């Protein structure tokens, strides 16, 4: 086979890339794109120990299983999602469930504070501005005490979500290193790994070493925005701080920004991003399936609407960016 020839041949160099492409029916124009770093920040974290460890683990898994790089990346992504992402998502949903159980107490707290504020306004002759300020401060204090007592602060879900970021960044950087032959001083068969990606062209992807400017970025953006919208649909109508109101816009903008970056990075990286978005959405839908949430101690929507119906009825990019 072509790749096995690389093992016994002389080390590959930039000068013989085009000949390799001719053997694999890939154009020399695509070969010229490969290994070109699109911007200076694209090499960040390339020499960190966790990234190098993940890079080596990916290569070892690829060699041991005998899989091509595309199925290796997909399998690793789903595996990490099940082992790391799913437990965190379950904890996140349990926190939301506990917060939902507190809704009657929260509504009673609002009513009591409004009543006492009205009495204080009449008693001490407060103006509307002072009454509103005192009322808001009192509610914030008692609300914080209530949610901390039940371990279900609204921002706990955000903190749990951020716990997944190190794994996502590490794997992204590891795959990027393989595609760009980074770091430069790393001993081993970097050129051979690069050539493996270069000649692998699954489905519509021309080469895993070159960018896919359309389909993979679109899959990532669509899956991630849908998942974000489903999580928003599951949130409670609780007191909204300015930060909490801004978070959906921040995450939506971040997702779109990563989607733009995905049009420039090697397809191996954007394949990981797209698979990560799809796997996260699959976990969310699975946990919202009737019966699964009950078994795990999670709250299900009383309407009984199935997750896919919610995706179809609630999701649109325009609604996501305009909804407050």
LINPERA-V964705 format. One record per residue. N is the residue number from 1. RES is the residue in three letters. OMEGA is omega in whole degrees, -180 to 180 (999 if undefined). D_CENTER is the distance of its C-alpha to the mean C-alpha in Angstrom with 2 decimals. Layout:
BEGIN
[[N/RES/OMEGA/D_CENTER] [N/RES/OMEGA/D_CENTER]]
END
This chain:
BEGIN
[[1/UNK/-176/36.76] [2/UNK/-176/35.49] [3/UNK/179/32.97] [4/UNK/177/35.58] [5/UNK/180/37.94] [6/UNK/-179/35.72] [7/UNK/-174/36.27] [8/UNK/-180/39.99] [9/UNK/176/40.17] [10/UNK/-179/40.31] [11/UNK/-178/37.10] [12/UNK/176/35.20] [13/UNK/-180/35.37] [14/UNK/-177/34.31] [15/UNK/-177/37.81] [16/UNK/179/37.51] [17/UNK/-176/34.07] [18/UNK/179/35.81] [19/UNK/177/38.07] [20/UNK/-179/35.20] [21/UNK/178/33.65] [22/UNK/180/37.04] [23/UNK/-176/37.16] [24/UNK/179/33.80] [25/UNK/175/34.55] [26/UNK/-173/31.95] [27/UNK/178/33.28] [28/UNK/178/34.12] [29/UNK/177/32.30] [30/UNK/179/28.96] [31/UNK/179/30.04] [32/UNK/179/30.73] [33/UNK/-172/27.13] [34/UNK/177/25.82] [35/UNK/175/25.29] [36/UNK/-179/25.51] [37/UNK/-170/23.16] [38/UNK/-180/22.22] [39/UNK/-171/22.16] [40/UNK/-178/23.12] [41/UNK/-176/19.79] [42/UNK/-178/18.45] [43/UNK/-177/20.19] [44/UNK/179/18.78] [45/UNK/-173/18.35] [46/UNK/-176/20.22] [47/UNK/177/22.82] [48/UNK/-177/21.08] [49/UNK/179/22.23] [50/UNK/179/18.92] [51/UNK/179/17.86] [52/UNK/178/21.33] [53/UNK/178/21.29] [54/UNK/178/18.11] [55/UNK/179/19.74] [56/UNK/180/22.92] [57/UNK/178/21.41] [58/UNK/180/19.77] [59/UNK/179/23.18] [60/UNK/179/25.06] [61/UNK/178/23.08] [62/UNK/-178/23.59] [63/UNK/-176/27.28] [64/UNK/-177/27.89] [65/UNK/-177/26.41] [66/UNK/179/27.88] [67/UNK/170/24.95] [68/UNK/-175/24.11] [69/UNK/-178/21.07] [70/UNK/177/19.08] [71/UNK/176/19.47] [72/UNK/-180/18.97] [73/UNK/-180/15.49] [74/UNK/-179/14.64] [75/UNK/179/16.39] [76/UNK/-179/14.82] [77/UNK/179/11.23] [78/UNK/178/12.47] [79/UNK/178/14.56] [80/UNK/179/12.07] [81/UNK/-180/10.05] [82/UNK/-176/13.55] [83/UNK/-176/14.88] [84/UNK/-173/12.31] [85/UNK/-176/9.54] [86/UNK/177/12.27] [87/UNK/179/14.76] [88/UNK/178/12.60] [89/UNK/178/11.82] [90/UNK/177/15.59] [91/UNK/179/16.58] [92/UNK/-179/14.64] [93/UNK/177/16.43] [94/UNK/176/19.66] [95/UNK/178/19.55] [96/UNK/179/19.27] [97/UNK/178/22.10] [98/UNK/178/24.26] [99/UNK/179/23.79] [100/UNK/178/24.83] [101/UNK/179/27.91] [102/UNK/-175/28.88] [103/UNK/178/28.99] [104/UNK/179/32.80] [105/UNK/179/33.38] [106/UNK/179/31.27] [107/UNK/178/33.23] [108/UNK/178/36.48] [109/UNK/177/35.58] [110/UNK/-178/35.07] [111/UNK/-180/38.38] [112/UNK/-179/40.28] [113/UNK/177/39.18] [114/UNK/-180/40.06] [115/UNK/-180/43.44] [116/UNK/178/44.20] [117/UNK/178/43.19] [118/UNK/179/45.59] [119/UNK/-180/48.34] [120/UNK/179/47.75] [121/UNK/180/47.86] [122/UNK/-176/51.25] [123/UNK/-174/52.55] [124/UNK/177/51.68] [125/UNK/178/51.80] [126/UNK/172/48.25] [127/UNK/-176/47.03] [128/UNK/-177/43.90] [129/UNK/-179/41.79] [130/UNK/179/42.66] [131/UNK/180/42.31] [132/UNK/-179/38.77] [133/UNK/180/37.82] [134/UNK/180/39.38] [135/UNK/-180/37.85] [136/UNK/180/34.30] [137/UNK/-180/34.81] [138/UNK/-180/36.28] [139/UNK/-180/33.53] [140/UNK/-179/30.80] [141/UNK/-177/32.74] [142/UNK/178/33.37] [143/UNK/179/29.91] [144/UNK/179/28.36] [145/UNK/-178/30.99] [146/UNK/-176/30.35] [147/UNK/176/26.57] [148/UNK/178/27.02] [149/UNK/-179/29.78] [150/UNK/176/27.63] [151/UNK/-178/24.52] [152/UNK/178/22.32] [153/UNK/-178/21.71] [154/UNK/-178/19.32] [155/UNK/175/17.34] [156/UNK/177/17.05] [157/UNK/177/14.07] [158/UNK/180/12.38] [159/UNK/179/13.60] [160/UNK/178/12.32] [161/UNK/-178/8.67] [162/UNK/178/9.34] [163/UNK/-179/10.89] [164/UNK/-175/7.91] [165/UNK/180/7.49] [166/UNK/179/10.82] [167/UNK/-179/10.21] [168/UNK/-180/7.35] [169/UNK/-178/9.87] [170/UNK/-180/12.75] [171/UNK/177/12.11] [172/UNK/-179/11.31] [173/UNK/180/14.52] [174/UNK/179/16.43] [175/UNK/176/16.08] [176/UNK/179/16.86] [177/UNK/-180/19.86] [178/UNK/-178/21.20] [179/UNK/-178/21.07] [180/UNK/-179/22.75] [181/UNK/-179/25.03] [182/UNK/-13/23.91] [183/UNK/-171/25.18] [184/UNK/-177/28.59] [185/UNK/-178/30.64] [186/UNK/178/28.92] [187/UNK/179/31.61] [188/UNK/-174/31.09] [189/UNK/-179/30.62] [190/UNK/-179/27.93] [191/UNK/179/29.80] [192/UNK/178/30.03] [193/UNK/178/26.28] [194/UNK/-179/25.83] [195/UNK/175/28.49] [196/UNK/177/26.83] [197/UNK/-176/23.75] [198/UNK/-175/26.20] [199/UNK/-180/28.21] [200/UNK/-177/25.51] [201/UNK/-178/24.91] [202/UNK/176/23.38] [203/UNK/-176/23.78] [204/UNK/-173/23.63] [205/UNK/-177/22.11] [206/UNK/177/25.01] [207/UNK/179/23.91] [208/UNK/-180/20.87] [209/UNK/-179/22.17] [210/UNK/-176/22.17] [211/UNK/167/19.71] [212/UNK/-170/19.01] [213/UNK/-173/19.28] [214/UNK/-164/18.70] [215/UNK/-178/17.43] [216/UNK/175/14.29] [217/UNK/179/12.93] [218/UNK/178/14.10] [219/UNK/179/12.45] [220/UNK/-177/8.93] [221/UNK/-178/9.95] [222/UNK/-179/11.83] [223/UNK/-177/9.53] [224/UNK/179/6.71] [225/UNK/176/9.84] [226/UNK/179/11.55] [227/UNK/178/9.24] [228/UNK/-179/9.49] [229/UNK/177/13.15] [230/UNK/178/13.76] [231/UNK/177/12.74] [232/UNK/179/15.01] [233/UNK/-178/17.65] [234/UNK/-179/17.72] [235/UNK/-179/18.35] [236/UNK/171/21.97] [237/UNK/180/24.35] [238/UNK/-179/24.87] [239/UNK/-175/26.07] [240/UNK/172/23.64] [241/UNK/179/23.71] [242/UNK/180/23.17] [243/UNK/-179/20.04] [244/UNK/177/18.55] [245/UNK/-177/19.67] [246/UNK/-174/18.05] [247/UNK/178/14.54] [248/UNK/178/13.56] [249/UNK/179/15.02] [250/UNK/-179/13.30] [251/UNK/178/9.72] [252/UNK/178/11.13] [253/UNK/179/12.78] [254/UNK/180/9.96] [255/UNK/179/8.12] [256/UNK/179/11.67] [257/UNK/177/12.42] [258/UNK/177/9.88] [259/UNK/177/11.31] [260/UNK/178/14.67] [261/UNK/-179/14.17] [262/UNK/179/13.20] [263/UNK/-177/16.74] [264/UNK/-176/18.31] [265/UNK/177/16.78] [266/UNK/-178/18.15] [267/UNK/177/17.15] [268/UNK/179/16.35] [269/UNK/-180/13.38] [270/UNK/174/12.29] [271/UNK/177/12.98] [272/UNK/-180/10.53] [273/UNK/180/7.71] [274/UNK/179/9.28] [275/UNK/178/9.81] [276/UNK/178/6.39] [277/UNK/-180/5.76] [278/UNK/-179/9.31] [279/UNK/177/9.33] [280/UNK/178/7.06] [281/UNK/179/9.47] [282/UNK/178/12.29] [283/UNK/179/11.99] [284/UNK/180/12.13] [285/UNK/180/15.05] [286/UNK/-178/16.68] [287/UNK/179/16.83] [288/UNK/178/18.28] [289/UNK/180/20.86] [290/UNK/-179/24.34] [291/UNK/-180/25.64] [292/UNK/180/22.47] [293/UNK/179/21.63] [294/UNK/-179/25.32] [295/UNK/-179/25.55] [296/UNK/180/22.72] [297/UNK/180/24.20] [298/UNK/-180/21.72] [299/UNK/174/23.04] [300/UNK/177/23.24] [301/UNK/-177/24.01] [302/UNK/-179/27.79] [303/UNK/-180/27.94] [304/UNK/179/26.90] [305/UNK/180/24.83] [306/UNK/-177/22.79] [307/UNK/-178/19.02] [308/UNK/176/19.53] [309/UNK/178/22.25] [310/UNK/178/20.08] [311/UNK/-177/17.55] [312/UNK/-174/20.63] [313/UNK/-172/22.47] [314/UNK/-170/19.98] [315/UNK/163/17.48] [316/UNK/-178/18.52] [317/UNK/-179/17.14] [318/UNK/179/20.43] [319/UNK/-177/20.25] [320/UNK/-176/16.75] [321/UNK/-177/17.94] [322/UNK/-176/21.36] [323/UNK/-179/20.91] [324/UNK/999/21.70]]
END
